[in-house]
Amino acid sequence: MDKVKAAIFKTIEYNPSPVQIEFHESEHRFKFLGAGSRFGKSLCGSRDVLTDILKEGTRGWIVGPSYDQPSKEFRYIHDALINKLGFKPKRELNVSFTTPGPQSLLFPWGSEVLTKSEQNLDSLLGEEVDWMILSEGSRLKEETYDNYLRARLGSRNGRVIIPTTPHGYNWLYKRFYLPFVEGDKDYWARIGVSVIENPYFPKEEYDRAKKELPEDVFAEQYDGEFVAWSGLIYKRFSRQRNVIDPFGIPTHWPVYCAIDPHPSTPVGILWLTVDEYGTWYVCHEMFHPDLTIPEVAKRLIQIEKKCPVTRYLIDPNAKLIDKLRGQTISVQMQFRREGIPCIEANNKFEGAWFKISEMLTPKPVFGDEENKKPKLLIFKDCKKTIEEFEGYTWENEKSGKAHLMDCLKYIANDNPQRALKEEEEEEAKRRESERMGKMNPRTGY
């Protein structure tokens, strides 16, 4: 932590916890802190911008779903700068929050702090800002950030701080947490910060709530975890356990490719291979909009040159001919004419769900109970597949919007066979040679 920030914290008697120290030491432009309720997120966020406010001519916004949420961070800033450090504002508005509405502070050196509400979208236009706190950002709409807030940061290279309790795998997960996981140098994130890490929160209350509340509610509200509220289908999927770095696929491993074509949405295509021990690897994906069947087929053929496919599967509905749309030939037959020998897949859900859930479950490796690993692994560059795993709920299963999960279902129902071990391959060759040796050269029997 820099000396100025540390000196300010000492003067205002702010003693951050280890997680808060890590947060304050980060100099990343986009900072996301997902923590349980009452951890001290708002205090942490407000303390982080004090050095920004003390610079000449800066402008900062605290934005919330209504004016109630940002009033909390505003109160902490007011207390630190006016009550504890003794600065006198040049102008102030509604600092006591006597009526719900905007609040502001203007200091003699030209810096200002303003609260903003999503309920008043027109107030989010025009100005440029040096810093922005999204107060309880998980409750803000992604459209608000995209259409109103993001552009305010550009000219001043402004930074964003999001201290919030997660609310499902929503847009914050994709826009602020995943970039950090993927190594984007502009992002810092921490999730799963339990309220119990706040030394002032009673342990007895934490334990009592854990007994009383549903597991998902407790994980989100007290442990700061992302939770799929509408019923996650593959709860056993874990990015930490099931996602791995890509590697070259051995040529003797069988490769299965499933196609989920749609005229109005991107075509979903998934490749899966199986090693000698029956472990599945999702090794490639395609999810592109506005491609014709010949264009898709051309890409498949190019990929097959590097990764030969053992078996192509396609959505069983692709065999139908939609005469209302003027079709005279099925989608499946169009793929076949373009050189993709796809066969009709089994799209039954139940059997695939049991098989995939079993493969996601960590099991002892060669009987070693201390070393457990799942049998379904996904290459980390298959980003859309990972995203669908983490957001695949009963709701979008019924709507048919999870196209790569449909592809995985087709492959699971096809019962993909493992690669032969070297000794098994030698034995198979020997038996084939024996069979050929006994064959009548004239009759073939």
Buried (B, 14 or more C-beta within 10 A) or exposed (E): EEEEBEEBBEEBEBEBBEBBBBBBEBEBBBBBBBBBEBBBBBBBBBBBBBBBBBEEEBBBBBBBBBBBBBBBBBBBBBBBBBEBEEBEBEEBEBBEBEEEEBBBBBBEEEBBBBBBBBEEEEBBEEEEBBBBBBBBBBBBEEEBBEEBBBBBBEEEEBBBBBBBBBBBBBBBBBBBBBBBBEEBEEBBBBBEBBBBBBEEBEEEEBEEBBEEBEEBEBBBBBBBBBBBBEEBBBEBBBEEBBBEEEEEBEEEBBBBBBBBBBEEEBBBBBBBBBBBEEBBBBBBBBBEEEBEBEEBBBBBEEBBEEBEBBBBBBBBBBBEEEEEEEEEEBBBBBBBEBEBEBEBBBBEBEEBBEBBBBBBBBEEEEEEEEEEBBBBBBBBBBBBBBBBBBBBBEEBBEEBBBBBBBBBBBBBBBEBEBBBEEEEEEEEEEEEEEEEEEEEEEEEE
